[in-house]
Amino acid sequence: MMYPYMTLNDDTEITHSEMKPDGRVKVFIETPDLNDGFHSAICWLPEYSWECHGYSDAEMSYFKNLIRNNAHLIMEFSQEGGILNASVV
């Protein structure tokens, strides 16, 4: 199951999985592109291992910084059924 986390101004979608039994969380980034269809990247937390498909070095630098700054929230939400379930009072 993938949970929505964030949508950026350029329609980039960032989603994440539930926490796996080994403590890992998959973060998926996808941006629509008129020429290529989509660009995508996958980051596995907490080890920050990356796979990139179509993004430039500058774009990947931005995403790496964004995910590093949000990893603690993503890890928490992955155990709560996503941000929508975690925010229910």
N, C-alpha and C positions, 0 to 999 in steps of 0.2 A: 504494500500500500504506500502511495506517495501522498504527502500532505502539502498543500500550498503554504508557502512562507512569505514570498514577496513578489510583486510585479513592479518592474522599473519603468521609467518614462518611455523607453524605446520598445516596450512590450516584452522585454526579457522576463521570463518566468523562472522563479527559483522555488524548487520543491525539495522535500526531504522525505526519507523513509522513516519507518518506525525503527527504534533501536534493535539491532539484531542481537541474537543470544551472545555473540562474541563482543558486544559493546560498540560495534561499528554502526555508523549512520551514513547512508548514501545521500549526497546532495546533488541535485540535477539542475543545471542551468541551460536554458534554451531560448534563443532569440530568432524570431522569424527574419528571413533574408530574401529579398525579391529575386536575387540571382541563384542562390544555392538552396532555397527552401528553408533550412534552419541551420544555425550554428549551435553547437552544444558542448558542454563540459560536465564532467562528473568529478566530484571530490568525495573521498571517503574520510570521514572523521572517526576517531580523533587523530589519525596519522597524517592527514592532509596529503594523501596521494591523489594525483590529478591525471585525468585523461582529457584531451582537448580535441575538438573537431571543428575547425573553421575559424576560430577566434585568433586575432592578432596577438602579439606579445604584449602590447599595451592593454588590450582588453583583458587578457589573462591576468596581468598584474593587478588591474582594478578588481576583478572577481576574487582573486586570491586574498587581497586585502579585505574586501567586503565579507567574505566567508570567515576569515580569521577573526574579524571584529564581531561577528554574530555567532560564532561556533558555540559559545556557552548557551545561548538561547535555543539554537537549533537542537543541541544535545538534550536540553530540558524538554522542549516540545516533542521530541521524538519519543519520549516516555509517557507523554500525556495525550497522545492521539492528535497531535498537531496543534497549531496556535489557536484554532477556533475552539477546541475542547479545553485547552489550558486556560483560556481567558474567561470561561464560564464560571460565574460566582455562585 
